[in-house]
Amino acid sequence: MSEIIQVGDKVKIYLDSKFGEKEGWYEGVVVRIDPYSKHRGFYWVELSETAQSVLGIRQISVFNPKNIQKNG
């Protein structure tokens, strides 16, 4: 993650093989950031309507910085 991500930013998140056939990139908007340490945090992402219908969830937290990117 080379860019600073803030609340309100449009992002893409990557869900890995733990999500089975739903593995891949999904779009959403950062709605909250919970600090974990000085350099990392949990990014709470409200998923797009398309992602919500595919995954069956509205929000998800992302901790690993390689799994979140600014979108646009």
mmCIF file of the N, C-alpha and C atoms, coordinates in Angstrom:
data_MODEL
# 
_entry.id   MODEL 
# 
loop_
_atom_site.group_PDB 
_atom_site.id 
_atom_site.type_symbol 
_atom_site.label_atom_id 
_atom_site.label_alt_id 
_atom_site.label_comp_id 
_atom_site.label_asym_id 
_atom_site.label_entity_id 
_atom_site.label_seq_id 
_atom_site.pdbx_PDB_ins_code 
_atom_site.Cartn_x 
_atom_site.Cartn_y 
_atom_site.Cartn_z 
_atom_site.occupancy 
_atom_site.B_iso_or_equiv 
_atom_site.pdbx_formal_charge 
_atom_site.auth_seq_id 
_atom_site.auth_comp_id 
_atom_site.auth_asym_id 
_atom_site.auth_atom_id 
_atom_site.pdbx_PDB_model_num 
ATOM 1   N N  . MET A 1 1  ? 0.857   -1.156  0.000  1.00 0.00 ? 1  MET A N  1 
ATOM 2   C CA . MET A 1 1  ? 0.000   0.000   0.000  1.00 0.00 ? 1  MET A CA 1 
ATOM 3   C C  . MET A 1 1  ? 0.911   1.228   0.000  1.00 0.00 ? 1  MET A C  1 
ATOM 4   N N  . SER A 1 2  ? 1.060   1.876   -1.112 1.00 0.00 ? 2  SER A N  1 
ATOM 5   C CA . SER A 1 2  ? 1.964   3.012   -1.205 1.00 0.00 ? 2  SER A CA 1 
ATOM 6   C C  . SER A 1 2  ? 1.254   4.341   -0.951 1.00 0.00 ? 2  SER A C  1 
ATOM 7   N N  . GLU A 1 3  ? -0.040  4.396   -1.125 1.00 0.00 ? 3  GLU A N  1 
ATOM 8   C CA . GLU A 1 3  ? -0.791  5.630   -0.916 1.00 0.00 ? 3  GLU A CA 1 
ATOM 9   C C  . GLU A 1 3  ? -1.481  5.598   0.442  1.00 0.00 ? 3  GLU A C  1 
ATOM 10  N N  . ILE A 1 4  ? -1.667  6.769   1.022  1.00 0.00 ? 4  ILE A N  1 
ATOM 11  C CA . ILE A 1 4  ? -2.393  6.853   2.288  1.00 0.00 ? 4  ILE A CA 1 
ATOM 12  C C  . ILE A 1 4  ? -3.883  6.704   1.994  1.00 0.00 ? 4  ILE A C  1 
ATOM 13  N N  . ILE A 1 5  ? -4.507  5.805   2.727  1.00 0.00 ? 5  ILE A N  1 
ATOM 14  C CA . ILE A 1 5  ? -5.945  5.567   2.569  1.00 0.00 ? 5  ILE A CA 1 
ATOM 15  C C  . ILE A 1 5  ? -6.656  6.189   3.755  1.00 0.00 ? 5  ILE A C  1 
ATOM 16  N N  . GLN A 1 6  ? -7.730  6.925   3.455  1.00 0.00 ? 6  GLN A N  1 
ATOM 17  C CA . GLN A 1 6  ? -8.486  7.620   4.488  1.00 0.00 ? 6  GLN A CA 1 
ATOM 18  C C  . GLN A 1 6  ? -9.964  7.252   4.388  1.00 0.00 ? 6  GLN A C  1 
ATOM 19  N N  . VAL A 1 7  ? -10.698 7.559   5.452  1.00 0.00 ? 7  VAL A N  1 
ATOM 20  C CA . VAL A 1 7  ? -12.144 7.343   5.454  1.00 0.00 ? 7  VAL A CA 1 
ATOM 21  C C  . VAL A 1 7  ? -12.750 8.101   4.279  1.00 0.00 ? 7  VAL A C  1 
ATOM 22  N N  . GLY A 1 8  ? -13.633 7.437   3.545  1.00 0.00 ? 8  GLY A N  1 
ATOM 23  C CA . GLY A 1 8  ? -14.289 8.029   2.386  1.00 0.00 ? 8  GLY A CA 1 
ATOM 24  C C  . GLY A 1 8  ? -13.646 7.657   1.062  1.00 0.00 ? 8  GLY A C  1 
ATOM 25  N N  . ASP A 1 9  ? -12.443 7.090   1.101  1.00 0.00 ? 9  ASP A N  1 
ATOM 26  C CA . ASP A 1 9  ? -11.755 6.706   -0.132 1.00 0.00 ? 9  ASP A CA 1 
ATOM 27  C C  . ASP A 1 9  ? -12.400 5.479   -0.762 1.00 0.00 ? 9  ASP A C  1 
ATOM 28  N N  . LYS A 1 10 ? -12.503 5.511   -2.090 1.00 0.00 ? 10 LYS A N  1 
ATOM 29  C CA . LYS A 1 10 ? -12.932 4.334   -2.843 1.00 0.00 ? 10 LYS A CA 1 
ATOM 30  C C  . LYS A 1 10 ? -11.720 3.419   -2.951 1.00 0.00 ? 10 LYS A C  1 
ATOM 31  N N  . VAL A 1 11 ? -11.949 2.134   -2.650 1.00 0.00 ? 11 VAL A N  1 
ATOM 32  C CA . VAL A 1 11 ? -10.851 1.170   -2.637 1.00 0.00 ? 11 VAL A CA 1 
ATOM 33  C C  . VAL A 1 11 ? -11.254 -0.129  -3.319 1.00 0.00 ? 11 VAL A C  1 
ATOM 34  N N  . LYS A 1 12 ? -10.239 -0.928  -3.595 1.00 0.00 ? 12 LYS A N  1 
ATOM 35  C CA . LYS A 1 12 ? -10.416 -2.316  -4.010 1.00 0.00 ? 12 LYS A CA 1 
ATOM 36  C C  . LYS A 1 12 ? -9.768  -3.162  -2.925 1.00 0.00 ? 12 LYS A C  1 
ATOM 37  N N  . ILE A 1 13 ? -10.439 -4.237  -2.544 1.00 0.00 ? 13 ILE A N  1 
ATOM 38  C CA . ILE A 1 13 ? -9.872  -5.145  -1.555 1.00 0.00 ? 13 ILE A CA 1 
ATOM 39  C C  . ILE A 1 13 ? -9.737  -6.526  -2.179 1.00 0.00 ? 13 ILE A C  1 
ATOM 40  N N  . TYR A 1 14 ? -8.730  -7.247  -1.739 1.00 0.00 ? 14 TYR A N  1 
ATOM 41  C CA . TYR A 1 14 ? -8.499  -8.598  -2.248 1.00 0.00 ? 14 TYR A CA 1 
ATOM 42  C C  . TYR A 1 14 ? -8.858  -9.609  -1.179 1.00 0.00 ? 14 TYR A C  1 
ATOM 43  N N  . LEU A 1 15 ? -9.717  -10.539 -1.541 1.00 0.00 ? 15 LEU A N  1 
ATOM 44  C CA . LEU A 1 15 ? -10.063 -11.648 -0.658 1.00 0.00 ? 15 LEU A CA 1 
ATOM 45  C C  . LEU A 1 15 ? -9.370  -12.889 -1.203 1.00 0.00 ? 15 LEU A C  1 
ATOM 46  N N  . ASP A 1 16 ? -8.580  -13.539 -0.354 1.00 0.00 ? 16 ASP A N  1 
ATOM 47  C CA . ASP A 1 16 ? -7.739  -14.642 -0.816 1.00 0.00 ? 16 ASP A CA 1 
ATOM 48  C C  . ASP A 1 16 ? -8.477  -15.974 -0.873 1.00 0.00 ? 16 ASP A C  1 
ATOM 49  N N  . SER A 1 17 ? -7.711  -17.041 -1.002 1.00 0.00 ? 17 SER A N  1 
ATOM 50  C CA . SER A 1 17 ? -8.268  -18.378 -1.218 1.00 0.00 ? 17 SER A CA 1 
ATOM 51  C C  . SER A 1 17 ? -9.122  -18.875 -0.057 1.00 0.00 ? 17 SER A C  1 
ATOM 52  N N  . LYS A 1 18 ? -9.045  -18.238 1.117  1.00 0.00 ? 18 LYS A N  1 
ATOM 53  C CA . LYS A 1 18 ? -9.922  -18.618 2.240  1.00 0.00 ? 18 LYS A CA 1 
ATOM 54  C C  . LYS A 1 18 ? -11.386 -18.402 1.870  1.00 0.00 ? 18 LYS A C  1 
ATOM 55  N N  . PHE A 1 19 ? -11.633 -17.564 0.855  1.00 0.00 ? 19 PHE A N  1 
ATOM 56  C CA . PHE A 1 19 ? -12.996 -17.285 0.419  1.00 0.00 ? 19 PHE A CA 1 
ATOM 57  C C  . PHE A 1 19 ? -13.432 -18.202 -0.721 1.00 0.00 ? 19 PHE A C  1 
ATOM 58  N N  . GLY A 1 20 ? -12.616 -19.230 -1.012 1.00 0.00 ? 20 GLY A N  1 
ATOM 59  C CA . GLY A 1 20 ? -12.968 -20.229 -2.018 1.00 0.00 ? 20 GLY A CA 1 
ATOM 60  C C  . GLY A 1 20 ? -13.195 -19.616 -3.384 1.00 0.00 ? 20 GLY A C  1 
ATOM 61  N N  . GLU A 1 21 ? -14.321 -19.967 -4.000 1.00 0.00 ? 21 GLU A N  1 
ATOM 62  C CA . GLU A 1 21 ? -14.627 -19.489 -5.352 1.00 0.00 ? 21 GLU A CA 1 
ATOM 63  C C  . GLU A 1 21 ? -14.900 -17.986 -5.390 1.00 0.00 ? 21 GLU A C  1 
ATOM 64  N N  . LYS A 1 22 ? -15.030 -17.362 -4.225 1.00 0.00 ? 22 LYS A N  1 
ATOM 65  C CA . LYS A 1 22 ? -15.270 -15.918 -4.161 1.00 0.00 ? 22 LYS A CA 1 
ATOM 66  C C  . LYS A 1 22 ? -13.966 -15.125 -4.055 1.00 0.00 ? 22 LYS A C  1 
ATOM 67  N N  . GLU A 1 23 ? -12.821 -15.814 -4.185 1.00 0.00 ? 23 GLU A N  1 
ATOM 68  C CA . GLU A 1 23 ? -11.518 -15.149 -4.153 1.00 0.00 ? 23 GLU A CA 1 
ATOM 69  C C  . GLU A 1 23 ? -11.450 -14.101 -5.263 1.00 0.00 ? 23 GLU A C  1 
ATOM 70  N N  . GLY A 1 24 ? -10.862 -12.947 -4.956 1.00 0.00 ? 24 GLY A N  1 
ATOM 71  C CA . GLY A 1 24 ? -10.688 -11.921 -5.974 1.00 0.00 ? 24 GLY A CA 1 
ATOM 72  C C  . GLY A 1 24 ? -10.774 -10.520 -5.401 1.00 0.00 ? 24 GLY A C  1 
ATOM 73  N N  . TRP A 1 25 ? -10.790 -9.543  -6.319 1.00 0.00 ? 25 TRP A N  1 
ATOM 74  C CA . TRP A 1 25 ? -10.839 -8.125  -5.967 1.00 0.00 ? 25 TRP A CA 1 
ATOM 75  C C  . TRP A 1 25 ? -12.280 -7.627  -5.940 1.00 0.00 ? 25 TRP A C  1 
ATOM 76  N N  . TYR A 1 26 ? -12.611 -6.815  -4.920 1.00 0.00 ? 26 TYR A N  1 
ATOM 77  C CA . TYR A 1 26 ? -13.948 -6.245  -4.759 1.00 0.00 ? 26 TYR A CA 1 
ATOM 78  C C  . TYR A 1 26 ? -13.820 -4.764  -4.443 1.00 0.00 ? 26 TYR A C  1 
ATOM 79  N N  . GLU A 1 27 ? -14.821 -4.003  -4.862 1.00 0.00 ? 27 GLU A N  1 
ATOM 80  C CA . GLU A 1 27 ? -14.810 -2.558  -4.642 1.00 0.00 ? 27 GLU A CA 1 
ATOM 81  C C  . GLU A 1 27 ? -15.638 -2.182  -3.424 1.00 0.00 ? 27 GLU A C  1 
ATOM 82  N N  . GLY A 1 28 ? -15.261 -1.044  -2.844 1.00 0.00 ? 28 GLY A N  1 
ATOM 83  C CA . GLY A 1 28 ? -16.001 -0.524  -1.701 1.00 0.00 ? 28 GLY A CA 1 
ATOM 84  C C  . GLY A 1 28 ? -15.469 0.841   -1.304 1.00 0.00 ? 28 GLY A C  1 
ATOM 85  N N  . VAL A 1 29 ? -15.928 1.314   -0.146 1.00 0.00 ? 29 VAL A N  1 
ATOM 86  C CA . VAL A 1 29 ? -15.540 2.616   0.393  1.00 0.00 ? 29 VAL A CA 1 
ATOM 87  C C  . VAL A 1 29 ? -15.120 2.425   1.846  1.00 0.00 ? 29 VAL A C  1 
ATOM 88  N N  . VAL A 1 30 ? -14.006 3.034   2.227  1.00 0.00 ? 30 VAL A N  1 
ATOM 89  C CA . VAL A 1 30 ? -13.534 2.959   3.608  1.00 0.00 ? 30 VAL A CA 1 
ATOM 90  C C  . VAL A 1 30 ? -14.477 3.787   4.483  1.00 0.00 ? 30 VAL A C  1 
ATOM 91  N N  . VAL A 1 31 ? -15.046 3.145   5.520  1.00 0.00 ? 31 VAL A N  1 
ATOM 92  C CA . VAL A 1 31 ? -15.985 3.827   6.408  1.00 0.00 ? 31 VAL A CA 1 
ATOM 93  C C  . VAL A 1 31 ? -15.409 4.061   7.809  1.00 0.00 ? 31 VAL A C  1 
ATOM 94  N N  . ARG A 1 32 ? -14.332 3.344   8.141  1.00 0.00 ? 32 ARG A N  1 
ATOM 95  C CA . ARG A 1 32 ? -13.724 3.507   9.463  1.00 0.00 ? 32 ARG A CA 1 
ATOM 96  C C  . ARG A 1 32 ? -12.314 2.908   9.427  1.00 0.00 ? 32 ARG A C  1 
ATOM 97  N N  . ILE A 1 33 ? -11.417 3.483   10.210 1.00 0.00 ? 33 ILE A N  1 
ATOM 98  C CA . ILE A 1 33 ? -10.076 2.930   10.365 1.00 0.00 ? 33 ILE A CA 1 
ATOM 99  C C  . ILE A 1 33 ? -9.815  2.786   11.854 1.00 0.00 ? 33 ILE A C  1 
ATOM 100 N N  . ASP A 1 34 ? -9.582  1.559   12.293 1.00 0.00 ? 34 ASP A N  1 
ATOM 101 C CA . ASP A 1 34 ? -9.259  1.297   13.694 1.00 0.00 ? 34 ASP A CA 1 
ATOM 102 C C  . ASP A 1 34 ? -7.757  1.076   13.799 1.00 0.00 ? 34 ASP A C  1 
ATOM 103 N N  . PRO A 1 35 ? -7.036  1.938   14.519 1.00 0.00 ? 35 PRO A N  1 
ATOM 104 C CA . PRO A 1 35 ? -5.581  1.786   14.636 1.00 0.00 ? 35 PRO A CA 1 
ATOM 105 C C  . PRO A 1 35 ? -5.217  0.484   15.347 1.00 0.00 ? 35 PRO A C  1 
ATOM 106 N N  . TYR A 1 36 ? -4.159  -0.137  14.873 1.00 0.00 ? 36 TYR A N  1 
ATOM 107 C CA . TYR A 1 36 ? -3.620  -1.338  15.500 1.00 0.00 ? 36 TYR A CA 1 
ATOM 108 C C  . TYR A 1 36 ? -2.236  -1.045  16.085 1.00 0.00 ? 36 TYR A C  1 
ATOM 109 N N  . SER A 1 37 ? -1.428  -0.369  15.277 1.00 0.00 ? 37 SER A N  1 
ATOM 110 C CA . SER A 1 37 ? -0.107  0.058   15.716 1.00 0.00 ? 37 SER A CA 1 
ATOM 111 C C  . SER A 1 37 ? 0.181   1.399   15.046 1.00 0.00 ? 37 SER A C  1 
ATOM 112 N N  . LYS A 1 38 ? 1.393   1.901   15.234 1.00 0.00 ? 38 LYS A N  1 
ATOM 113 C CA . LYS A 1 38 ? 1.745   3.191   14.649 1.00 0.00 ? 38 LYS A CA 1 
ATOM 114 C C  . LYS A 1 38 ? 1.664   3.157   13.120 1.00 0.00 ? 38 LYS A C  1 
ATOM 115 N N  . HIS A 1 39 ? 1.902   2.002   12.529 1.00 0.00 ? 39 HIS A N  1 
ATOM 116 C CA . HIS A 1 39 ? 1.990   1.910   11.078 1.00 0.00 ? 39 HIS A CA 1 
ATOM 117 C C  . HIS A 1 39 ? 0.887   1.079   10.419 1.00 0.00 ? 39 HIS A C  1 
ATOM 118 N N  . ARG A 1 40 ? 0.035   0.457   11.195 1.00 0.00 ? 40 ARG A N  1 
ATOM 119 C CA . ARG A 1 40 ? -1.009  -0.392  10.611 1.00 0.00 ? 40 ARG A CA 1 
ATOM 120 C C  . ARG A 1 40 ? -2.335  -0.173  11.321 1.00 0.00 ? 40 ARG A C  1 
ATOM 121 N N  . GLY A 1 41 ? -3.388  -0.515  10.599 1.00 0.00 ? 41 GLY A N  1 
ATOM 122 C CA . GLY A 1 41 ? -4.726  -0.414  11.161 1.00 0.00 ? 41 GLY A CA 1 
ATOM 123 C C  . GLY A 1 41 ? -5.671  -1.362  10.459 1.00 0.00 ? 41 GLY A C  1 
ATOM 124 N N  . PHE A 1 42 ? -6.855  -1.471  10.996 1.00 0.00 ? 42 PHE A N  1 
ATOM 125 C CA . PHE A 1 42 ? -7.918  -2.241  10.364 1.00 0.00 ? 42 PHE A CA 1 
ATOM 126 C C  . PHE A 1 42 ? -8.753  -1.269  9.541  1.00 0.00 ? 42 PHE A C  1 
ATOM 127 N N  . TYR A 1 43 ? -8.866  -1.529  8.258  1.00 0.00 ? 43 TYR A N  1 
ATOM 128 C CA . TYR A 1 43 ? -9.660  -0.694  7.352  1.00 0.00 ? 43 TYR A CA 1 
ATOM 129 C C  . TYR A 1 43 ? -11.024 -1.341  7.190  1.00 0.00 ? 43 TYR A C  1 
ATOM 130 N N  . TRP A 1 44 ? -12.060 -0.680  7.681  1.00 0.00 ? 44 TRP A N  1 
ATOM 131 C CA . TRP A 1 44 ? -13.422 -1.167  7.531  1.00 0.00 ? 44 TRP A CA 1 
ATOM 132 C C  . TRP A 1 44 ? -13.980 -0.640  6.221  1.00 0.00 ? 44 TRP A C  1 
ATOM 133 N N  . VAL A 1 45 ? -14.387 -1.563  5.368  1.00 0.00 ? 45 VAL A N  1 
ATOM 134 C CA . VAL A 1 45 ? -14.834 -1.224  4.019  1.00 0.00 ? 45 VAL A CA 1 
ATOM 135 C C  . VAL A 1 45 ? -16.283 -1.624  3.844  1.00 0.00 ? 45 VAL A C  1 
ATOM 136 N N  . GLU A 1 46 ? -17.108 -0.648  3.433  1.00 0.00 ? 46 GLU A N  1 
ATOM 137 C CA . GLU A 1 46 ? -18.482 -0.965  3.034  1.00 0.00 ? 46 GLU A CA 1 
ATOM 138 C C  . GLU A 1 46 ? -18.420 -1.344  1.566  1.00 0.00 ? 46 GLU A C  1 
ATOM 139 N N  . LEU A 1 47 ? -18.811 -2.561  1.287  1.00 0.00 ? 47 LEU A N  1 
ATOM 140 C CA . LEU A 1 47 ? -18.698 -3.107  -0.058 1.00 0.00 ? 47 LEU A CA 1 
ATOM 141 C C  . LEU A 1 47 ? -19.725 -2.514  -1.005 1.00 0.00 ? 47 LEU A C  1 
ATOM 142 N N  . SER A 1 48 ? -19.390 -2.510  -2.280 1.00 0.00 ? 48 SER A N  1 
ATOM 143 C CA . SER A 1 48 ? -20.336 -2.066  -3.308 1.00 0.00 ? 48 SER A CA 1 
ATOM 144 C C  . SER A 1 48 ? -21.534 -3.012  -3.312 1.00 0.00 ? 48 SER A C  1 
ATOM 145 N N  . GLU A 1 49 ? -22.626 -2.568  -3.909 1.00 0.00 ? 49 GLU A N  1 
ATOM 146 C CA . GLU A 1 49 ? -23.829 -3.416  -3.972 1.00 0.00 ? 49 GLU A CA 1 
ATOM 147 C C  . GLU A 1 49 ? -23.533 -4.735  -4.667 1.00 0.00 ? 49 GLU A C  1 
ATOM 148 N N  . THR A 1 50 ? -22.729 -4.688  -5.722 1.00 0.00 ? 50 THR A N  1 
ATOM 149 C CA . THR A 1 50 ? -22.377 -5.918  -6.444 1.00 0.00 ? 50 THR A CA 1 
ATOM 150 C C  . THR A 1 50 ? -21.624 -6.874  -5.537 1.00 0.00 ? 50 THR A C  1 
ATOM 151 N N  . ALA A 1 51 ? -20.617 -6.358  -4.830 1.00 0.00 ? 51 ALA A N  1 
ATOM 152 C CA . ALA A 1 51 ? -19.835 -7.197  -3.919 1.00 0.00 ? 51 ALA A CA 1 
ATOM 153 C C  . ALA A 1 51 ? -20.706 -7.739  -2.783 1.00 0.00 ? 51 ALA A C  1 
ATOM 154 N N  . GLN A 1 52 ? -21.625 -6.906  -2.267 1.00 0.00 ? 52 GLN A N  1 
ATOM 155 C CA . GLN A 1 52 ? -22.524 -7.360  -1.201 1.00 0.00 ? 52 GLN A CA 1 
ATOM 156 C C  . GLN A 1 52 ? -23.362 -8.536  -1.662 1.00 0.00 ? 52 GLN A C  1 
ATOM 157 N N  . SER A 1 53 ? -23.854 -8.470  -2.888 1.00 0.00 ? 53 SER A N  1 
ATOM 158 C CA . SER A 1 53 ? -24.706 -9.561  -3.376 1.00 0.00 ? 53 SER A CA 1 
ATOM 159 C C  . SER A 1 53 ? -23.901 -10.840 -3.610 1.00 0.00 ? 53 SER A C  1 
ATOM 160 N N  . VAL A 1 54 ? -22.648 -10.705 -4.039 1.00 0.00 ? 54 VAL A N  1 
ATOM 161 C CA . VAL A 1 54 ? -21.798 -11.883 -4.275 1.00 0.00 ? 54 VAL A CA 1 
ATOM 162 C C  . VAL A 1 54 ? -21.365 -12.511 -2.952 1.00 0.00 ? 54 VAL A C  1 
ATOM 163 N N  . LEU A 1 55 ? -20.939 -11.679 -2.005 1.00 0.00 ? 55 LEU A N  1 
ATOM 164 C CA . LEU A 1 55 ? -20.363 -12.177 -0.758 1.00 0.00 ? 55 LEU A CA 1 
ATOM 165 C C  . LEU A 1 55 ? -21.377 -12.389 0.359  1.00 0.00 ? 55 LEU A C  1 
ATOM 166 N N  . GLY A 1 56 ? -22.509 -11.703 0.283  1.00 0.00 ? 56 GLY A N  1 
ATOM 167 C CA . GLY A 1 56 ? -23.518 -11.832 1.325  1.00 0.00 ? 56 GLY A CA 1 
ATOM 168 C C  . GLY A 1 56 ? -23.178 -11.089 2.601  1.00 0.00 ? 56 GLY A C  1 
ATOM 169 N N  . ILE A 1 57 ? -22.273 -10.109 2.514  1.00 0.00 ? 57 ILE A N  1 
ATOM 170 C CA . ILE A 1 57 ? -21.927 -9.283  3.668  1.00 0.00 ? 57 ILE A CA 1 
ATOM 171 C C  . ILE A 1 57 ? -21.887 -7.825  3.231  1.00 0.00 ? 57 ILE A C  1 
ATOM 172 N N  . ARG A 1 58 ? -22.087 -6.919  4.189  1.00 0.00 ? 58 ARG A N  1 
ATOM 173 C CA . ARG A 1 58 ? -22.131 -5.488  3.870  1.00 0.00 ? 58 ARG A CA 1 
ATOM 174 C C  . ARG A 1 58 ? -20.781 -4.816  4.089  1.00 0.00 ? 58 ARG A C  1 
ATOM 175 N N  . GLN A 1 59 ? -20.106 -5.181  5.184  1.00 0.00 ? 59 GLN A N  1 
ATOM 176 C CA . GLN A 1 59 ? -18.815 -4.587  5.519  1.00 0.00 ? 59 GLN A CA 1 
ATOM 177 C C  . GLN A 1 59 ? -17.821 -5.676  5.860  1.00 0.00 ? 59 GLN A C  1 
ATOM 178 N N  . ILE A 1 60 ? -16.535 -5.324  5.671  1.00 0.00 ? 60 ILE A N  1 
ATOM 179 C CA . ILE A 1 60 ? -15.462 -6.254  6.023  1.00 0.00 ? 60 ILE A CA 1 
ATOM 180 C C  . ILE A 1 60 ? -14.264 -5.433  6.469  1.00 0.00 ? 60 ILE A C  1 
ATOM 181 N N  . SER A 1 61 ? -13.467 -5.979  7.370  1.00 0.00 ? 61 SER A N  1 
ATOM 182 C CA . SER A 1 61 ? -12.242 -5.283  7.777  1.00 0.00 ? 61 SER A CA 1 
ATOM 183 C C  . SER A 1 61 ? -11.054 -5.917  7.057  1.00 0.00 ? 61 SER A C  1 
ATOM 184 N N  . VAL A 1 62 ? -10.127 -5.056  6.675  1.00 0.00 ? 62 VAL A N  1 
ATOM 185 C CA . VAL A 1 62 ? -8.924  -5.494  5.979  1.00 0.00 ? 62 VAL A CA 1 
ATOM 186 C C  . VAL A 1 62 ? -7.729  -5.036  6.811  1.00 0.00 ? 62 VAL A C  1 
ATOM 187 N N  . PHE A 1 63 ? -6.847  -5.978  7.147  1.00 0.00 ? 63 PHE A N  1 
ATOM 188 C CA . PHE A 1 63 ? -5.674  -5.655  7.958  1.00 0.00 ? 63 PHE A CA 1 
ATOM 189 C C  . PHE A 1 63 ? -4.391  -5.641  7.127  1.00 0.00 ? 63 PHE A C  1 
ATOM 190 N N  . ASN A 1 64 ? -4.254  -6.579  6.218  1.00 0.00 ? 64 ASN A N  1 
ATOM 191 C CA . ASN A 1 64 ? -3.035  -6.699  5.433  1.00 0.00 ? 64 ASN A CA 1 
ATOM 192 C C  . ASN A 1 64 ? -2.983  -5.602  4.368  1.00 0.00 ? 64 ASN A C  1 
ATOM 193 N N  . PRO A 1 65 ? -1.992  -4.724  4.406  1.00 0.00 ? 65 PRO A N  1 
ATOM 194 C CA . PRO A 1 65 ? -1.941  -3.613  3.454  1.00 0.00 ? 65 PRO A CA 1 
ATOM 195 C C  . PRO A 1 65 ? -1.823  -4.035  1.994  1.00 0.00 ? 65 PRO A C  1 
ATOM 196 N N  . LYS A 1 66 ? -1.341  -5.255  1.731  1.00 0.00 ? 66 LYS A N  1 
ATOM 197 C CA . LYS A 1 66 ? -1.250  -5.690  0.332  1.00 0.00 ? 66 LYS A CA 1 
ATOM 198 C C  . LYS A 1 66 ? -2.620  -6.067  -0.238 1.00 0.00 ? 66 LYS A C  1 
ATOM 199 N N  . ASN A 1 67 ? -3.620  -6.154  0.627  1.00 0.00 ? 67 ASN A N  1 
ATOM 200 C CA . ASN A 1 67 ? -4.965  -6.542  0.179  1.00 0.00 ? 67 ASN A CA 1 
ATOM 201 C C  . ASN A 1 67 ? -5.916  -5.366  0.028  1.00 0.00 ? 67 ASN A C  1 
ATOM 202 N N  . ILE A 1 68 ? -5.395  -4.144  0.036  1.00 0.00 ? 68 ILE A N  1 
ATOM 203 C CA . ILE A 1 68 ? -6.248  -2.976  -0.148 1.00 0.00 ? 68 ILE A CA 1 
ATOM 204 C C  . ILE A 1 68 ? -5.505  -1.944  -0.994 1.00 0.00 ? 68 ILE A C  1 
ATOM 205 N N  . GLN A 1 69 ? -6.220  -1.364  -1.959 1.00 0.00 ? 69 GLN A N  1 
ATOM 206 C CA . GLN A 1 69 ? -5.655  -0.360  -2.859 1.00 0.00 ? 69 GLN A CA 1 
ATOM 207 C C  . GLN A 1 69 ? -6.676  0.732   -3.099 1.00 0.00 ? 69 GLN A C  1 
ATOM 208 N N  . LYS A 1 70 ? -6.181  1.948   -3.268 1.00 0.00 ? 70 LYS A N  1 
ATOM 209 C CA . LYS A 1 70 ? -7.076  3.036   -3.685 1.00 0.00 ? 70 LYS A CA 1 
ATOM 210 C C  . LYS A 1 70 ? -7.611  2.698   -5.066 1.00 0.00 ? 70 LYS A C  1 
ATOM 211 N N  . ASN A 1 71 ? -8.848  3.028   -5.299 1.00 0.00 ? 71 ASN A N  1 
ATOM 212 C CA . ASN A 1 71 ? -9.506  2.746   -6.583 1.00 0.00 ? 71 ASN A CA 1 
ATOM 213 C C  . ASN A 1 71 ? -9.875  4.061   -7.252 1.00 0.00 ? 71 ASN A C  1 
ATOM 214 N N  . GLY A 1 72 ? -9.029  4.509   -8.141 1.00 0.00 ? 72 GLY A N  1 
ATOM 215 C CA . GLY A 1 72 ? -9.346  5.713   -8.880 1.00 0.00 ? 72 GLY A CA 1 
ATOM 216 C C  . GLY A 1 72 ? -8.561  6.914   -8.536 1.00 0.00 ? 72 GLY A C  1 
# 
